[in-house]
Amino acid sequence: MAAHFVPPATQDNNDGWGPLGIPDRYKDMPYQPFSKMSEWAGGSSINYSFQDRKYGGGGKYAGGAGGSQYAYLHDEEENSFQLVDTARTPRPMYARGRFLRNQRLARGRQNFRNSQPVPLKGGKMKDNRMRQTRNKWNNRGPRQGQIQVKNRESSVIVQPSWKIIEEMDFPRLNKLSLRLTKEASDLLTCGELEFYDKQYDRVTVKNERRLQRIDRIFHKVTTTDDPIIRKLAKTEGNVYATDSILATLMCSIRSNYSWDIIVQKVGGKLFFDKRDDSEFDLLTVSETSNEPPQEEGINSPRNLALEATFINHNLSQQVLKMGEEKFKMEEPNPFISEDEVGEVASVAYRYRKWDLDGGVVLVARCEHDAATVGSAGDTQFINIKALNEWDSRLSGGVEWRQKLDTQRGAVLANELKNNACKLAKWTVQALLANSDWIKFGYVSRMHLRDTSRHVILGTQQFRPSDFASQINLNMDNAWGILRCIIDLCMKEEDGKYLLVKDPNKPVIRLYKVPDNTFESDDEAFFEEGEEDE
């Protein structure tokens, strides 16, 4: 039989709420109401957590009545804990004097903030002493661990007599855009190409190859010294340049180092040239790095540029099948002379024409470095370039021998950050020449302090259009920059001008220079043109 349930005795309070009395077993026991509960005062409820925040009450959940010995203070629970051992703990040696040093630094920062000049009416400073204090703090120099960037020198000495025609800042150039409506057309192809040796696609860090010294002749002929452009200038186009000059102009907003290009306007036609004694063809190294090279010696900017150019020339020839059958273009190499001694490098020149609308027709000489046989048996053209590692500790901290085989993307990303301008120019040159592939070789020093011996650690190839999108290269913006420069020069009268990238500012300046400045063999060409007219 189930046990009978006996309900407990309850109290019915008709005049309020809560118990009517205190049970006998709780009569002599102290009682504190739970402080989280609401209290009713004047018919309204008081939320003590809100009241404390607003009026600064005594504790997070402190009640309005009763002793504080029963109050619930969660925030101070940890702080109320004390160690029994109150002996003073000695500070370690490296921490002694830290409080005083920090106190001095804090006092110095406070004085600096208080010394900031207050502008008065008319823009005058409140006190010269405040200005001197500000200059004192601004001229302290770099802190420990920071590298002070030196002022770079200009690629050409700007004479006081040169007149500034225009200043083009990079933010404005970055907003330009020009979409070509017509495809480029080929006018002539010249030269011979050797075929790429696909064995170098299997080169890895564990299977590295020694970089050889290839003794071959490379022709770096400027625009007006090119006999083919001289001939085409009489019948085709009104703007003439080479692919390297065009790439420098189109990628100018990515450059940090100074460069200069001669612009000559004759009979309404523009010729873009490089100076004979300039270092225009040297490859920059870590130009766009957060900490570009500044030290003297083997890692100076110029020595690194010479080393990178040396590596690029040798790699572009070593990876070819030398001594085998070559791919011949329509015409022979126009720069080989009869009295020239030595073997000429594998190169093909493609003279192309672009219609930029508005009566502007561009003619340029572009280059291929090698040929290869495609999967369908067709002949494809390659541009071969070398990425070189000089000191990983000073160029991003990415060690190629540790990461190239397993994390090639990280190595390439570091190169894109440190050499954004150089890689963009290479990509533009491949697109202008209509190359099928652009191939990169990863070359590193055998020893950190030896710039004469190098090894090939691997290769990688891309479609130029795919690589352009990967490095965020906008060709519409590149064409817009070039068209802007052409229009500025076209507005001027016939004569000689100079485009100079400021060595320390993102600005390009166009100068009007005397006609006898940087005289070279091109003067004879222009005199011939005047006689023909």
N, C-alpha and C positions, 0 to 999 in steps of 0.2 A: 504494500500500500504506500503511495507517494507521500512525502512529508508535506505538511500543511504550511503554506507561506504566511508569515505574520508580518504585515507592513509596519515600518518604523513609525514612531510618533512624530508628527509634524506640527509646526506652529503656524498659525494663520494671522498675519499682521495686516489688519484692515486699515491702519492709519499711516503706513509707510512701507519701507522695504527693508529686508534683513531680519535677523532673529529678534525675538522679544526679550530675551534674557540670556544670561551666560550660564552654560551648564556647570554643574558642581565641580566637575573634574578640571575646568579651566579657570576657576575663580581667582586663584592666586598666581596665575601665569601672565607675564607682560605680553602685550599685544600691539603690533604695528601693522596698520593696513598696507596692502601690497601697492607700491607706489606707481605701478603701471596703470592702475585703474583710474577711471575718470572720477572727478569730484564734481558735485553739483553745487554751484554757488549762485544764488539768485536765479535759479531755473535754467542755467546754461552750463555746458560742459567745457572744461579747460583742458586742452592738450598740452602737457608740460614739455614735450619734446619741441613743439613749435614755439612755446613761450620762452624756453631757454635760449633758442637760437635768436629770437627777436629781441628779448629784453635782458639776455645774459643772466638767466636764472642759475641757481646753485646746483649744478649737476645735470646730467642728461635726463634722468628720470626721477629727480628728487621730488618727494611729496611736499605738500604745503604744510603738513603737521607731522609731529613725531620727531624722534631723534635721528641724527644723521648716521648713527652707528648701524642702522638697519637699511640705509639707502643702497640701491643697486647702481653701482658705477662701473660699467663694463670697460669704458675706455681707459680708466686708471687702474684697472686690475693688475696689468703687467707692471706698471710703474710702482705700485705699492710694495712689490717684492723687494726685499733688501737682503744683502749677504750678511752673514754673521761676522765674517772676517772683515774688519774695517781698516786693515793695514794698507798703506799706500803702495800701489804697484809701480815699480820703476819703469820709465819709458826706455825703449830701445834706443841705440845710438843714432839711428837714421831719423828718428822722430823728434829728437831734442832740438829745441829752438824753432820748431815748426809754428807754434802758436804766435811767437813774436814776428816771424817772417810773414806769416799770413796777415797778421794785424797791420804790418807796414804796407803790404800790398793793397789791403783793403782801404787803408787810409790814403794811399796814393791814388787809387781809383776814385775815391770820393772827392779828393781835391781836384782831380781832372774833370769830374762831372760838374763840380761847383764852379770851375774856372771857364766854362763854355761862355763865349761872348753873347751878350743879349742885344739883338738889333734894336736900335732906337729909330726915331723919325729921321727920314732921309737916308737910311741904310747904314749909318755910322755905328762903329763898335762902341761898347760902353767904356772899355778901358783898354789901353795899350798893353797893360800888364797881363790882362786875360789873353790877349792875342799871342803874346810871347809864350805864355804857359802852354797854350794849345800847340804852337809850333814846336815847342820843346818835346811834347809828348808825341807829336806826329813824326818827328825826325829821330825817333829812338832807334830806328833800324829794325831788321828782322829779329824775331824771337829765336831762341835756341831750337834747332831742328827745321827751321824754315829756310828756303833757298831764295835769295834775293835775285830777281831776274835782271840781268844786265841789259842796258840799252844796246840794241843791235845797230850795226852800221848799214848805211844805204848801199845798194849794189852799184850806184854811180854817184859821183860827187855833183850835187846840184849847184850850178853857178848862180850867183846873185842876178846876173843879167837875164836869166831865163824867165819868161813870162808865164804865169800860171793861167791856163785857159779854163780848166774845169777841175773840180774836186768831186770824186764819186765815193761816197761812203758805203760800206758793205750792207747796212740795213736797207738802204734804198735799192741797191743792186739785187738783194735777195728777194725783192718783191716783183722783179721783172719776169715776164714770161712771153715766149714766142713759140707757137706751134707751127712747124713746117707743113705746108700743104702739098708740097711736091717732093718726090723722092730724088735722092742724089743720083747723078749719072757719071759714068766713067768716061774720061777723055783719052787716057793713055795708061799703059802699064809697062814697067821697065824692070830689068834685073833678073836674078836667078835665085832660087830658093832650094836649100837642102831639106831633106825630110827629117822629121822628128824621130828620135830613137825611143820607142815605147818601153825599153828596158828601164828607163829612169822613172817610170810610173811605179815600179816595184821597189824603189829605194825607200828604206825606213831608217829609223835611228839605229837599230841593231845591224842594219846592212848599209851603212853610210858609204858615200863615195867621196874621194878626195877631189876638190875643185882644182882643175888644171889651168895653167896659164896658156891661153890661146893667142898666138901672135898673128892677129889679123887687122886689117885696116878698116876703120869705121869712118864713113863720110858724114859729117854733120854740116851740111851746106845750108846757108841761109837763103831766104826767098829770092832776093835779087841776084844772087850768084848762081841760081839754078838755070841752066840753058833751056830746059823745057818750059819753065814758067816764063822766061823771056819771050819764047816763041808763042806761047798761048796768050800772053798779054796783048798781042796785036789783034787777036780775033775773039777771045773768050773772056767774059767776066770783067769786073771793074774793082774787085778786092782780091788780094793775093796773099797767101801765108803758107806756113807748113803746119803739120799736125801738132807738133810740140808747142808752137807759138799759140795756136788756137786753143789747145788744152790749157795752157797757162792763163789765157784770158777767160775762158769759160769756167774754170775752177778757181778764179781769183779770190772769191769770198771765203775759200777754205785756207788760204795761204797766210802764214805768219811772217816768213822771211821776205826780205826785199828782193825785187826783180825789176827789170826795165826792158822795154821793147821800143824800138824805133818805128815811127810811122811816117812814111813819106807819101805826100800827095802830089801827083804829077798828072796834069791833063785830066783832072776829075777822077783819077784812079788811085786807090790806096794800096800801099805795099807795107806789110808788117815784117820787120827784120829784127834780128838780134845783133848786138854789137860784136865786133870781131874779137875783142879782148875780154869779153864777159865770161862769167861762169854759169851761163844760162843752162847748159846741158848737164851740169852736175846734179846728181840725185840727192835730195835732202834726206836727213835721217832724224827721226823723232821730232819733226817740225811742229806737230800739233800736240805733243805730249804736255802733260801738266807741268813737268819739270824738264824742259828741253836741255840738251847738253850745252854746258857753258865752260867747262874746264879746259885748260890748255893741254897740249900734248896729243897723244894718239886719239883721244876722245873729244877733241875740239870739233866744232861743227864743220869746219872746212875739211879736216882730215877724215872725218866720218863720211863726208860727201864724196871725197876721192875714193875711199875704200868701197863705198856702195856702188859707184860707177864702174870701178874695176871688176867687182863681183858680177854686176849685171852683164857686162860685155862678155866675160869669160863663160858664164853660165849659158847665155843665149847661143853660144857656139859649141860648147862641149856636149850638149844634149842632142846634137844633130848627128846624122849618119855621114860623117865627113869622108870624102873620097869616093862616094857613090854617085849614082845618077841624080841630077838636079832637075827641078821644075823651072822651065824657062818661060819668061813673060814675052809679050809681043816685041819689045825693044830691049837692047842691051842696057847695062847700067850706064847712065849718062855721065857719071862722075869719075870713071876710070880713064886715066890718061895713059898715053903710050909710055911715058918715062917713069911710070909709077912702079916701084919695086915692092913686092910683097903680095900676099894673098888677101883678097877682099872678103869681108864678112858676108855671110848669107843674108841677103836683104832684097826685097822687092818693093818698088815704088808704084803707087797707084795715084794718078792725078784725077781728082774728082771735082765736080761742079755742083753747087747748091744754089737754088733760087730762093732768096730770102724775102721776096716780094718788095714792092716799092722801088723797083729798078736796081736793087742790090743783088749782084750775082757773085758768089764766092768761088774761087778756084784755089785748091789746096793740094799739097803733096803729102800723101799718107804712106805708111810703111807697114810691111809684114816681115816677120822674123823667120818663119819656117812654114813648111807645108806638111800635111799628113793625109793619109788615105782614110776616108770615112767608112762607116759601116756599109754603105751602099756602093762602095768602090769609087766614089767621087773624090776629087782633090779639095781639101779644105785648108784654110790659112790660119796661122797661129801667131799671136804676139806673146813672146816669152819675157818674163820679168823676174827679178830676184828680190826676195825679202831677206834681209840679213840681220842676224843677231850679233850685237856687239858687247853688251854687258847687261844681263837680265836684271841685275840689282839696281841699275840706273834707268831701266826702260820698262817698268811695270811689274817686275818681279816674277814673270812667267818664264820658267826654265824650259827651253825647247826640248832638250834631251829627255826630260821627264814627262812632258805632256803632249808632245807632237803626235805620237802614235795613238794615244788613248783619248786625248782631249784637243783635237786639232781645231775645233771651233773656238776654244778659249784662246789659243795662240793667234788665230786670225782676228778675233775680236780685239785683242790687245794691239795688233798691228793696225787695225782700222782706227783705233783711238789715237795711236802715236803718229801714224802716217796717213791721216785722212786726205790731205791734199795730194800727196804723191800717188796714192791708189786711185783717187778720183781722176787724175790726169791720165794715168795709164788706161783706165776704163774708157775715157773720152777718146783717146787715140785709137783704141780698138774699135769703138763704134764708128768713128769717122772713116777708118780704113775698111769698114765692113768685114772685119775678121770674124771667123767662125768660132774661135776659141781664144781665151786669154789664160795663159798657164803661168803659175807662180812656182818658183823654186825656193825652198827654205834652206838658207846657207848660214852657217855659224862658224865662228872662229874655232880653230883647234885648241888654242890656249887663249885665255882671257886677255893677255897683254901682247899677243902676237897678231898683227894686222896683215901679215903676208901669207899665212896658211889658213885655208878654210876647208870645210867639208859640206857636202850636200846631204841634208837629213830627210828630204822628202819633196814631193811635188803635188800640186793640186791645180785643177783646171775648172773654168766656169765659162758659160755662155756670157758674152759681154753684157747683153741686155738683162740677163738674170742677176749678174753681179751688180749692175747699176742699181737695180731695185733693192738689192740686199744692203748696199751702203747708202741708201737714201739719196742717190744722185738723180736730180730732176733735170732731164735734158731740155725741157721747155724753158726752165730758168737759165740754163747754160746758153741756149741760143738767144734768149732775151738779153743777157749781159753782153754777148758779142754784138748783137744788133745795136744796142745802146751806144757802145764804144764806136762802132762804125758810123752811126748817125752823127755823133759829136765831131768826129774827124771830117766827115763829109761837109759839114757846115763851114769849116774853115777854108781859108784860101790855100793855094798851092804852096808847099814848103815842107819843112822837116819838123816833126814833133816827137815828143818822148813821153811814153807812159811809164810811170814809176810807182811801185807799191811802197808806201811809207814803211820803214823798217819797224816801227813801234806802234803804229796806229792802223786800224782797219780802214784805210783810205787809199784810193788810187788817184794820182794827180796827172793831168795832161799838161805838158809844158810845150811852149813854142821855143825852138832852139834855132840858132843860126844855121844856115845851109852848109857851112863848112865844118860843123860839129860831127865828130866820129867819121871822118872821111875814109872811104874805102874804095874798092873796085867798082862798087855799084854806081859811082858817079859817071863812069864811062857808059854804063847801060842807059842812064837817064839822058845823057847827051846824045846817044844814038837815037833814042826815042824822039827827042826834039827835032833832030835832023830828018827823021822819017816823016814826022808831021809836016 
